[in-house]
């Protein structure tokens, strides 16, 4: 990269950081996500991670139950941890297994998880679910709609099968590929195209405005959100 190119790139990154910092009312959030989407949000927005549910995932059959019961006393306590089932560490809690696909050892996963559990901001919890995961059943979608969880977003591919029934805080994502069902990083990138994530963190509601889309275009996606 030429010197001029490097300077322009650095300048644009500074503008992006100023834009994000200007728009965000607060800088502290706890994101609960069923895959790596939440980790991408923290990284791209330059926010301190206040969530133990990063670099890991849930099974679809347990995630909604976990969301309903995670505030109960002892719900997040580690009951056991093992690497035998999948080859990477899995923490067993009262209501769900936590799959540490991106952790290299049981000790690191447990230590990181328990440390971050102490940083949870229960009054600033934001929830994301990936209904594009084929393991979510119609009854799971119905239950999600019944719960009407605040500060939440449900993402899914822009396909006819999701259009029959409105989905609570649902966002249909364009350009969804088959592998996106398990790729939280790319899910986050696609999400930035369809709703204003900064407004969501400020107010907990789904919105997409022309001003946000213009900023997304002007700053260029590779600078605005750093997906590769």
N, C-alpha and C positions, 0 to 999 in steps of 0.2 A: 504494500500500500504506500502511495506517495505521501509526502509530508502534508500536502494540501488536503488530500483525502483523509488523513488521520485527524487533522485539525477540524475538518467539517464533521467528521463522525463524532468526535468528542464534544463539539459544540451542540450537535443535535441531541446527544444523550443528556447533556445538561438541561436543555430545554424540556425534554421529556420528563426528567426528574422534577423540574420546577412545576410543570403542568400537573403531575400526579400529586405532589406535595400541596399545591394550591387547592386542588379539588377535594382532597380527602379531609374531612372534618376531624377525624381522629386517625391515629396510626397504630392502634392496638386492637386486634381482632383474634378470636379463636375460630378457626375454620375446621369443620368436620366434613370430611369428604370420603367417599367410598373407594377412591383410588388416588393417584398422584396429582390430580387437579389442584388440590389445596396447596401442595408444595410449590407448584408452579406459580400460583397466585402470590405467595409470600416472596418468592425469589424475584419475580418480574416487577412487583411493586416496591421492592426494597424494604419490606416490612419485617420486623422481628417476629420470629415464629413463636406463637403462644398456643400451640396445639400439639398434643402427643400423636395425632393421627396423620403424620406426614411420613412419606417414604414407605407407605404400607397400604394395605387394602383389606376389605371385608368380603365375605361371601354375600351374595344377594339375599339368600334365605335368612340371614341374621341381621342385616344392616338396619332395616326399619325397626325391628324389635329393640335393637341397641339404641337407636335415636329416642325411642319412647322411654327407655329406662336408664339412660346413662347418667342422669342426675341423682339417682338413688344412692344412698350411702353405701360405699363398698363396691359400686357397680364397675369401677375402673381398676379395682385391685387385681394384681396378677395372681391367678390361681396356680398356673403352671406355665412352663415354657419349654419348647422342644424343637429340634430341627429334623427329627426323624421322618416326618410325614412328607415333606416337600423338598427337603435339602436346604431350606432357609428357615430362620427362626419363626416360630408361631407362638404368640402369647394367648393363653386362654383366660378370658375374663368371665364374669358371671353370665353375661348375655351374648357374647360373641367371641370368635377367634379373630386375632389381629395378625395378618400375614405380612411379615417383614421382608418382602422381596428384595429390598434395597439395603438390607443390613447384612454385615459380614459375619456376625456372631451373635449368639444368644445374649452374651453379657452386654454387648454394645446396645442391642435392641432394648433390653430390659432397663438398662441404666438411663438411656435417652428417653424412653417412654415414661418412666417414673419421674424423671426430672421435669419433663414437660407437662405432666399431669398437674404439677403444682403451679403452673403458670396459666392455667385455663381461666379465662374471663367469662364467667357464666352469664353475665349480663350483656355480653358482646359476642354471642355464639352465632355463627353463620353456617348454614348447612347446604351441602350440594349432594345431589343424587344423580347417577348416570343411568337413566332408564333405557338407554341404548344397549345396556348389557343384556344379552338375550336370556340370561338366567332370571331376570325379573319377570314375574308372571302377571297376567291381567289383574289378579286379586291383589298383587303388591301395589300396582298403580292405583287401584281403587282405595286401598288403605292409605296411600300417600295423600290422595285427594281428601279423604276423611279427616286426616290429622291436621291439614292446613297449617303446617309448621311456619312460624314467622321467620323472617330473615333467611329464607330458603330459596333454592333454585333447582329445578329439575330439567336436565338437558337430555336430548334424544335426537336421533336422526330425523330429518325432514322427510318423513315417509307417510303414506296414506294410513297405515295401521295405527298411527298416533293421533289421527285427526277426528276420529269418531267421537271421542270424549275429551272435553277440556281437561288439561292437567294443571294442578295447582302450581302457580309460578313456573309454568313450563316454558321452555325455550327450544324451538326446533333449530337444529344446526345444519347449515348447508354443507355440501362437499364432504359429507360423512363417508368414510371408508370403512370397510369391514373390520380392519385392525383397530379402528378408533374406539371400538367397544372396550378395549383394554389399555388404551394409550391415553392416560390422563393428561400428559403434556400437550398433546395435539388437541384434546378436548378443550383445554383452556384457551388455546389459540383460536379455535373455532368459536368459542364462547365470546371472545372479545369482538368478533364480527357482528354479533347478534344482539347483545345487550350491554348497557353501560355498567361495567363492573364497579366503577368508582361510585356511581349513584347507588348501586346496590349496597355497597359497604356503608355508605352514608345514611341511607334511609330504609334499607331492607326490602325495597320494591324493585320490580323489573321495569326498565325503561330503556328505550333506544331513541336517541335524538339525532337530528342532523348535525348539531354542533359536535357531538361526540364522534360521529362518523367522519366529520371533516378533520378533527384532530387526529384521529386514527390514520387518515390518509396523508395528511401533511407531514406527520412525524415518521411515516412509513412503519409498517408492521414489524419489520425486523429490529427497529429501535424502540418502538412503543411497547411491544411485548416480545420478549427475546426468544421466541420459539425457533428452533433450528429446522 
